[in-house]
Amino acid sequence: MGVTGWAVALGADGQGHAVDPAQACAAASSTPFTWVHLDGNAAETADWLRGQGELPPTVAQALTATETRPRCEPIDHGALVNLRGPAASGAVEEDRLVSIRAWVEAGRAVTVGFRPMEGLPALRDLMNGGKIRDPGDLISHLAVGITKRLDPVIADLGDLVDDCETEVEPGAAIDTRRRIAGARADAIVYRRFVVPQREALARLADLAVDWLEEDDRLHLREAADRFARMGEELEAVRERAALIHEQLTDLRSEQIERRALLLSVVALVFLPLTFVTGLLGMNVEGIPGAHSPYAFAVVCAICVGIAASITGWFVAAHWFKG
């Protein structure tokens, strides 16, 4: 049965050589280490894993599951490992991190990906060059590679929040609110997978299997520690973003209150003036100064005096402070 994917087998010369993925499992017994990578979107992948992959039924099902989260499950003498890493450049992905599911045991690793992940071609080149010689090397290189690619992304989120903290001012409120909302959403998405990824790698490093050497365990613990630090950074980004959002909301409330105060002052200044002009504007007999040539000037002077008095009282009461 054919299958969509590729495979690399470690030869006697210590170098990796491309082999047919459909026959890789049969070849695994004659090579020190074989890595098979399959396309999870291909219809024949699930059937091949169940029929030709020689895998436990639960493993075959887990490798082709639609939804996954980072985890490590020891099964017999192997381990089922699910990790998440950045999508390959140019790929249009709904999620920022794409999954790779792996079954690793002595002499063989079978990985399944539904979407291209950044760094897999580099791992393949390392194996072709003889730098990856067993399942422990593969998983430790994969984990360390993911941390190296994620670390700058998380650091950029922290820098973005730093910039937003210095831009909490009325003139940049709209743009700052948009940027901080994006940073907060990204932090939530990344943290969803970074935190359980640390737990998965820490559990993998403690497995009592002979295909994990001490160097591999050291690298896995180092990667788990990096994920722990990234999880703490993402938590800090989320909390700081929430705080900045509150500051922007308070700033907006202050602007609204300041404008409402200005409108109230203007209304209070013109309220008595409106009363005076409305009273003198009635079309009835007996209006004072109706036949006097100086009446208009006197009324204007009275209105100006009233407005100045009310404004002076507001100033003395510190209504315009700040």
C-alpha positions as a Markdown table, in Angstrom:
| # | Residue | x | y | z |
|---|---|---|---|---|
| 1 | Met | 0.0 | 0.0 | 0.0 |
| 2 | Gly | 1.4 | 3.4 | -1.0 |
| 3 | Val | 1.5 | 6.3 | 1.5 |
| 4 | Thr | 2.0 | 10.1 | 1.2 |
| 5 | Gly | 5.1 | 11.2 | 3.0 |
| 6 | Trp | 8.8 | 10.5 | 3.2 |
| 7 | Ala | 11.2 | 8.4 | 5.2 |
| 8 | Val | 14.9 | 8.5 | 6.1 |
| 9 | Ala | 16.9 | 5.5 | 7.2 |
| 10 | Leu | 20.3 | 5.6 | 8.9 |
| 11 | Gly | 22.7 | 3.5 | 6.9 |
| 12 | Ala | 25.9 | 1.6 | 7.9 |
| 13 | Asp | 27.9 | 4.7 | 6.9 |
| 14 | Gly | 26.3 | 6.8 | 9.6 |
| 15 | Gln | 24.4 | 8.9 | 7.1 |
| 16 | Gly | 20.7 | 9.1 | 6.5 |
| 17 | His | 19.3 | 7.8 | 3.2 |
| 18 | Ala | 15.9 | 8.3 | 1.7 |
| 19 | Val | 13.7 | 5.2 | 1.6 |
| 20 | Asp | 10.2 | 4.4 | 0.5 |
| 21 | Pro | 7.9 | 5.3 | 3.4 |
| 22 | Ala | 5.6 | 2.4 | 2.6 |
| 23 | Gln | 8.5 | 0.0 | 3.1 |
| 24 | Ala | 10.3 | 1.9 | 5.9 |
| 25 | Cys | 8.8 | -0.2 | 8.7 |
| 26 | Ala | 10.0 | -3.4 | 7.1 |
| 27 | Ala | 13.5 | -1.8 | 6.6 |
| 28 | Ala | 13.6 | -0.6 | 10.2 |
| 29 | Ser | 14.7 | -4.0 | 11.4 |
| 30 | Ser | 17.9 | -3.8 | 9.2 |
| 31 | Thr | 18.9 | -0.2 | 10.1 |
| 32 | Pro | 19.9 | 1.4 | 13.3 |
| 33 | Phe | 17.2 | 4.1 | 13.1 |
| 34 | Thr | 14.4 | 5.0 | 10.7 |
| 35 | Trp | 12.2 | 8.1 | 10.6 |
| 36 | Val | 8.9 | 8.0 | 8.8 |
| 37 | His | 6.9 | 11.2 | 8.3 |
| 38 | Leu | 3.4 | 11.0 | 6.9 |
| 39 | Asp | 0.8 | 13.5 | 5.7 |
| 40 | Gly | -2.2 | 13.3 | 8.0 |
| 41 | Asn | -4.5 | 14.8 | 5.3 |
| 42 | Ala | -3.9 | 11.8 | 2.9 |
| 43 | Ala | -6.8 | 9.3 | 3.0 |
| 44 | Glu | -4.4 | 6.3 | 3.0 |
| 45 | Thr | -2.4 | 7.4 | 6.0 |
| 46 | Ala | -4.9 | 6.1 | 8.6 |
| 47 | Asp | -5.2 | 2.7 | 6.8 |
| 48 | Trp | -1.5 | 2.4 | 6.4 |
| 49 | Leu | -0.8 | 3.1 | 10.1 |
| 50 | Arg | -3.4 | 0.5 | 11.2 |
| 51 | Gly | -2.4 | -2.1 | 8.6 |
| 52 | Gln | 1.3 | -1.7 | 7.7 |
| 53 | Gly | 2.7 | 0.5 | 10.5 |
| 54 | Glu | 2.8 | -2.2 | 13.1 |
| 55 | Leu | 1.6 | 0.2 | 15.7 |
| 56 | Pro | -0.7 | -0.3 | 18.7 |
| 57 | Pro | -4.3 | 0.5 | 17.8 |
| 58 | Thr | -4.5 | 3.4 | 20.3 |
| 59 | Val | -1.3 | 4.9 | 18.8 |
| 60 | Ala | -2.6 | 4.7 | 15.2 |
| 61 | Gln | -5.8 | 6.4 | 16.3 |
| 62 | Ala | -4.0 | 9.1 | 18.2 |
| 63 | Leu | -1.6 | 9.9 | 15.4 |
| 64 | Thr | -4.6 | 10.7 | 13.1 |
| 65 | Ala | -6.8 | 12.4 | 15.6 |
| 66 | Thr | -8.4 | 15.7 | 14.4 |
| 67 | Glu | -7.7 | 17.7 | 17.6 |
| 68 | Thr | -4.7 | 17.2 | 19.8 |
| 69 | Arg | -2.9 | 18.9 | 22.6 |
| 70 | Pro | 0.7 | 18.6 | 23.7 |
| 71 | Arg | 1.2 | 15.4 | 25.8 |
| 72 | Cys | 3.5 | 12.4 | 26.3 |
| 73 | Glu | 2.0 | 9.0 | 26.9 |
| 74 | Pro | 4.3 | 6.0 | 27.5 |
| 75 | Ile | 2.9 | 2.9 | 25.8 |
| 76 | Asp | 4.8 | -0.4 | 26.1 |
| 77 | His | 8.5 | 0.3 | 25.2 |
| 78 | Gly | 7.7 | 3.5 | 23.2 |
| 79 | Ala | 6.0 | 6.8 | 23.7 |
| 80 | Leu | 3.3 | 8.8 | 22.0 |
| 81 | Val | 4.4 | 12.5 | 21.9 |
| 82 | Asn | 2.3 | 15.4 | 20.6 |
| 83 | Leu | 4.0 | 18.8 | 20.2 |
| 84 | Arg | 3.2 | 22.1 | 18.7 |
| 85 | Gly | 5.5 | 24.4 | 16.7 |
| 86 | Pro | 5.3 | 27.4 | 14.4 |
| 87 | Ala | 3.8 | 26.9 | 11.0 |
| 88 | Ala | 6.1 | 26.9 | 8.0 |
| 89 | Ser | 6.7 | 30.2 | 6.3 |
| 90 | Gly | 4.1 | 31.1 | 3.8 |
| 91 | Ala | 1.5 | 28.6 | 5.1 |
| 92 | Val | -1.9 | 30.0 | 5.8 |
| 93 | Glu | -2.9 | 28.6 | 9.2 |
| 94 | Glu | -5.8 | 29.3 | 11.5 |
| 95 | Asp | -3.7 | 28.5 | 14.5 |
| 96 | Arg | -0.3 | 30.1 | 15.2 |
| 97 | Leu | 1.1 | 26.7 | 16.2 |
| 98 | Val | 0.6 | 23.5 | 14.2 |
| 99 | Ser | 0.8 | 20.0 | 15.7 |
| 100 | Ile | 3.1 | 17.1 | 15.0 |
| 101 | Arg | 2.2 | 13.7 | 16.4 |
| 102 | Ala | 5.0 | 11.2 | 17.0 |
| 103 | Trp | 5.4 | 7.6 | 17.9 |
| 104 | Val | 8.9 | 6.8 | 19.1 |
| 105 | Glu | 10.5 | 3.5 | 20.1 |
| 106 | Ala | 13.8 | 1.9 | 19.8 |
| 107 | Gly | 15.0 | 2.0 | 16.2 |
| 108 | Arg | 12.0 | 3.9 | 14.7 |
| 109 | Ala | 10.0 | 7.1 | 14.8 |
| 110 | Val | 6.7 | 7.7 | 13.0 |
| 111 | Thr | 5.5 | 11.3 | 12.8 |
| 112 | Val | 2.3 | 12.6 | 11.3 |
| 113 | Gly | 1.6 | 16.2 | 10.4 |
| 114 | Phe | -1.6 | 17.7 | 9.0 |
| 115 | Arg | 0.0 | 21.1 | 8.2 |
| 116 | Pro | 3.6 | 22.0 | 7.4 |
| 117 | Met | 5.7 | 22.9 | 10.4 |
| 118 | Glu | 8.8 | 25.1 | 10.3 |
| 119 | Gly | 12.0 | 23.2 | 11.0 |
| 120 | Leu | 11.1 | 19.7 | 9.8 |
| 121 | Pro | 13.2 | 20.1 | 6.6 |
| 122 | Ala | 16.2 | 21.1 | 8.8 |
| 123 | Leu | 15.7 | 18.0 | 11.0 |
| 124 | Arg | 15.6 | 15.9 | 7.9 |
| 125 | Asp | 18.9 | 17.4 | 6.8 |
| 126 | Leu | 20.4 | 16.8 | 10.2 |
| 127 | Met | 19.5 | 13.1 | 9.9 |
| 128 | Asn | 20.9 | 12.9 | 6.4 |
| 129 | Gly | 24.1 | 14.3 | 7.7 |
| 130 | Gly | 24.3 | 11.7 | 10.5 |
| 131 | Lys | 23.6 | 14.2 | 13.3 |
| 132 | Ile | 20.4 | 12.4 | 14.4 |
| 133 | Arg | 21.0 | 8.7 | 15.2 |
| 134 | Asp | 18.2 | 7.5 | 17.4 |
| 135 | Pro | 14.6 | 8.5 | 18.5 |
| 136 | Gly | 16.0 | 10.4 | 21.5 |
| 137 | Asp | 18.1 | 12.6 | 19.2 |
| 138 | Leu | 15.1 | 13.3 | 17.0 |
| 139 | Ile | 12.7 | 14.3 | 19.7 |
| 140 | Ser | 15.3 | 16.4 | 21.6 |
| 141 | His | 16.3 | 18.2 | 18.4 |
| 142 | Leu | 12.6 | 18.8 | 17.6 |
| 143 | Ala | 11.8 | 20.2 | 21.0 |
| 144 | Val | 14.9 | 22.4 | 21.1 |
| 145 | Gly | 14.2 | 23.6 | 17.6 |
| 146 | Ile | 10.6 | 24.6 | 18.5 |
| 147 | Thr | 11.9 | 26.6 | 21.6 |
| 148 | Lys | 14.4 | 28.4 | 19.4 |
| 149 | Arg | 11.7 | 29.5 | 17.0 |
| 150 | Leu | 9.1 | 30.4 | 19.6 |
| 151 | Asp | 11.4 | 32.3 | 21.9 |
| 152 | Pro | 11.8 | 35.4 | 19.6 |
| 153 | Val | 8.1 | 35.4 | 19.0 |
| 154 | Ile | 7.3 | 35.5 | 22.7 |
| 155 | Ala | 10.0 | 38.1 | 23.3 |
| 156 | Asp | 8.4 | 40.3 | 20.5 |
| 157 | Leu | 5.1 | 40.1 | 22.4 |
| 158 | Gly | 6.8 | 41.4 | 25.5 |
| 159 | Asp | 8.5 | 44.2 | 23.6 |
| 160 | Leu | 5.1 | 45.1 | 22.1 |
| 161 | Val | 3.6 | 45.4 | 25.5 |
| 162 | Asp | 6.6 | 47.5 | 26.6 |
| 163 | Asp | 6.0 | 49.9 | 23.7 |
| 164 | Cys | 2.2 | 50.1 | 24.5 |
| 165 | Glu | 2.9 | 51.0 | 28.1 |
| 166 | Thr | 4.8 | 54.1 | 27.0 |
| 167 | Glu | 2.0 | 55.1 | 24.6 |
| 168 | Val | -0.9 | 55.2 | 27.1 |
| 169 | Glu | -1.9 | 58.8 | 26.1 |
| 170 | Pro | -5.0 | 60.3 | 24.5 |
| 171 | Gly | -3.5 | 60.9 | 21.1 |
| 172 | Ala | -2.6 | 57.3 | 20.6 |
| 173 | Ala | -5.3 | 55.6 | 22.5 |
| 174 | Ile | -7.1 | 54.0 | 19.6 |
| 175 | Asp | -4.0 | 52.5 | 18.0 |
| 176 | Thr | -2.7 | 51.4 | 21.4 |
| 177 | Arg | -5.9 | 49.7 | 22.2 |
| 178 | Arg | -5.9 | 47.8 | 18.9 |
| 179 | Arg | -2.3 | 46.7 | 19.3 |
| 180 | Ile | -2.6 | 45.6 | 22.9 |
| 181 | Ala | -5.8 | 43.6 | 22.1 |
| 182 | Gly | -3.8 | 41.8 | 19.4 |
| 183 | Ala | -0.9 | 41.1 | 21.8 |
| 184 | Arg | -3.3 | 39.8 | 24.4 |
| 185 | Ala | -5.1 | 37.5 | 22.0 |
| 186 | Asp | -1.7 | 36.1 | 20.7 |
| 187 | Ala | -0.5 | 35.5 | 24.3 |
| 188 | Ile | -3.7 | 33.5 | 25.1 |
| 189 | Val | -3.3 | 31.4 | 21.9 |
| 190 | Tyr | 0.4 | 30.6 | 22.6 |
| 191 | Arg | 0.0 | 29.9 | 26.3 |
| 192 | Arg | -2.7 | 27.4 | 25.5 |
| 193 | Phe | -0.1 | 25.1 | 24.0 |
| 194 | Val | 3.2 | 26.3 | 25.6 |
| 195 | Val | 2.3 | 25.3 | 29.2 |
| 196 | Pro | 1.2 | 21.7 | 28.5 |
| 197 | Gln | 4.2 | 21.3 | 26.2 |
| 198 | Arg | 6.5 | 21.9 | 29.1 |
| 199 | Glu | 4.7 | 19.2 | 31.1 |
| 200 | Ala | 4.9 | 16.8 | 28.1 |
| 201 | Leu | 8.7 | 17.2 | 27.7 |
| 202 | Ala | 9.3 | 17.0 | 31.4 |
| 203 | Arg | 7.4 | 13.7 | 31.5 |
| 204 | Leu | 9.3 | 12.4 | 28.4 |
| 205 | Ala | 12.6 | 13.2 | 30.0 |
| 206 | Asp | 11.8 | 11.0 | 33.0 |
| 207 | Leu | 10.7 | 7.9 | 31.0 |
| 208 | Ala | 12.6 | 4.8 | 31.8 |
| 209 | Val | 13.4 | 3.8 | 28.2 |
| 210 | Asp | 16.8 | 2.7 | 26.7 |
| 211 | Trp | 16.5 | 4.8 | 23.6 |
| 212 | Leu | 16.7 | 8.0 | 25.6 |
| 213 | Glu | 20.4 | 8.8 | 26.4 |
| 214 | Glu | 21.4 | 11.2 | 29.2 |
| 215 | Asp | 22.3 | 13.9 | 26.7 |
| 216 | Asp | 18.8 | 13.6 | 25.2 |
| 217 | Arg | 17.2 | 13.9 | 28.7 |
| 218 | Leu | 19.3 | 17.0 | 29.4 |
| 219 | His | 18.2 | 18.6 | 26.2 |
| 220 | Leu | 14.5 | 17.7 | 26.9 |
| 221 | Arg | 14.7 | 19.2 | 30.4 |
| 222 | Glu | 16.4 | 22.3 | 28.9 |
| 223 | Ala | 13.5 | 22.7 | 26.4 |
| 224 | Ala | 11.0 | 22.1 | 29.1 |
| 225 | Asp | 12.6 | 24.9 | 31.2 |
| 226 | Arg | 12.5 | 27.2 | 28.2 |
| 227 | Phe | 8.8 | 26.4 | 27.7 |
| 228 | Ala | 8.2 | 27.1 | 31.4 |
| 229 | Arg | 9.9 | 30.5 | 31.1 |
| 230 | Met | 7.9 | 31.3 | 27.9 |
| 231 | Gly | 4.7 | 30.3 | 29.8 |
| 232 | Glu | 5.6 | 32.8 | 32.6 |
| 233 | Glu | 6.4 | 35.5 | 30.0 |
| 234 | Leu | 3.0 | 34.9 | 28.3 |
| 235 | Glu | 1.2 | 35.0 | 31.6 |
| 236 | Ala | 3.0 | 38.4 | 32.3 |
| 237 | Val | 2.1 | 39.6 | 28.8 |
| 238 | Arg | -1.6 | 38.7 | 29.3 |
| 239 | Glu | -1.8 | 40.4 | 32.8 |
| 240 | Arg | 0.1 | 43.5 | 31.6 |
| 241 | Ala | -2.1 | 43.7 | 28.5 |
| 242 | Ala | -5.2 | 43.6 | 30.7 |
| 243 | Leu | -3.8 | 46.3 | 32.9 |
| 244 | Ile | -3.0 | 48.5 | 29.9 |
| 245 | His | -6.5 | 47.9 | 28.6 |
| 246 | Glu | -7.9 | 49.1 | 32.0 |
| 247 | Gln | -5.7 | 52.2 | 31.8 |
| 248 | Leu | -7.0 | 53.0 | 28.3 |
| 249 | Thr | -10.5 | 52.5 | 29.5 |
| 250 | Asp | -9.9 | 54.8 | 32.5 |
| 251 | Leu | -8.3 | 57.3 | 30.1 |
| 252 | Arg | -11.3 | 57.2 | 27.9 |
| 253 | Ser | -13.6 | 57.7 | 30.9 |
| 254 | Glu | -11.6 | 60.7 | 32.0 |
| 255 | Gln | -11.9 | 62.2 | 28.5 |
| 256 | Ile | -15.6 | 61.7 | 28.5 |
| 257 | Glu | -15.9 | 63.2 | 32.0 |
| 258 | Arg | -13.8 | 66.2 | 31.0 |
| 259 | Arg | -15.9 | 66.9 | 28.0 |
| 260 | Ala | -19.1 | 66.4 | 30.0 |
| 261 | Leu | -17.8 | 68.9 | 32.5 |
| 262 | Leu | -17.1 | 71.4 | 29.8 |
| 263 | Leu | -20.6 | 71.1 | 28.4 |
| 264 | Ser | -22.1 | 71.4 | 31.9 |
| 265 | Val | -20.1 | 74.6 | 32.5 |
| 266 | Val | -21.2 | 76.1 | 29.2 |
| 267 | Ala | -24.8 | 75.2 | 29.9 |
| 268 | Leu | -24.7 | 76.7 | 33.4 |
| 269 | Val | -23.1 | 79.9 | 32.1 |
| 270 | Phe | -25.8 | 80.4 | 29.4 |
| 271 | Leu | -28.8 | 79.2 | 31.5 |
| 272 | Pro | -29.3 | 82.5 | 33.3 |
| 273 | Leu | -28.6 | 84.4 | 30.1 |
| 274 | Thr | -31.2 | 82.4 | 28.4 |
| 275 | Phe | -33.7 | 83.2 | 31.2 |
| 276 | Val | -32.9 | 86.9 | 30.9 |
| 277 | Thr | -33.2 | 87.1 | 27.1 |
| 278 | Gly | -36.3 | 84.9 | 27.1 |
| 279 | Leu | -38.0 | 87.1 | 29.8 |
| 280 | Leu | -37.2 | 90.4 | 27.9 |
| 281 | Gly | -38.2 | 88.8 | 24.6 |
| 282 | Met | -41.9 | 88.4 | 25.6 |
| 283 | Asn | -44.1 | 90.4 | 23.3 |
| 284 | Val | -46.2 | 92.1 | 26.0 |
| 285 | Glu | -46.7 | 95.6 | 27.2 |
| 286 | Gly | -44.6 | 96.8 | 30.1 |
| 287 | Ile | -41.2 | 95.4 | 29.1 |
| 288 | Pro | -38.6 | 97.7 | 30.8 |
| 289 | Gly | -36.6 | 99.8 | 28.3 |
| 290 | Ala | -38.9 | 98.9 | 25.3 |
| 291 | His | -38.7 | 102.5 | 24.1 |
| 292 | Ser | -35.2 | 103.4 | 25.4 |
| 293 | Pro | -32.3 | 103.7 | 22.8 |
| 294 | Tyr | -29.9 | 102.4 | 25.5 |
| 295 | Ala | -31.9 | 99.4 | 26.6 |
| 296 | Phe | -30.1 | 96.9 | 24.3 |
| 297 | Ala | -26.6 | 98.0 | 25.4 |
| 298 | Val | -27.7 | 97.8 | 29.1 |
| 299 | Val | -29.1 | 94.3 | 28.6 |
| 300 | Cys | -25.9 | 93.1 | 26.8 |
| 301 | Ala | -23.8 | 94.6 | 29.7 |
| 302 | Ile | -25.9 | 92.8 | 32.3 |
| 303 | Cys | -25.6 | 89.5 | 30.4 |
| 304 | Val | -21.8 | 89.9 | 30.1 |
| 305 | Gly | -21.6 | 90.6 | 33.8 |
| 306 | Ile | -23.6 | 87.6 | 34.7 |
| 307 | Ala | -21.5 | 85.3 | 32.4 |
| 308 | Ala | -18.3 | 86.7 | 33.9 |
| 309 | Ser | -19.5 | 86.3 | 37.4 |
| 310 | Ile | -20.6 | 82.7 | 36.9 |
| 311 | Thr | -17.3 | 81.9 | 35.1 |
| 312 | Gly | -15.3 | 83.5 | 37.9 |
| 313 | Trp | -17.2 | 81.4 | 40.4 |
| 314 | Phe | -16.3 | 78.2 | 38.5 |
| 315 | Val | -12.7 | 79.2 | 38.4 |
| 316 | Ala | -12.6 | 80.0 | 42.1 |
| 317 | Ala | -14.3 | 76.6 | 42.8 |
| 318 | His | -11.5 | 74.9 | 40.8 |
| 319 | Trp | -13.9 | 73.4 | 38.2 |
| 320 | Phe | -11.2 | 74.0 | 35.5 |
| 321 | Lys | -8.3 | 72.4 | 37.5 |
| 322 | Gly | -6.3 | 70.1 | 35.3 |
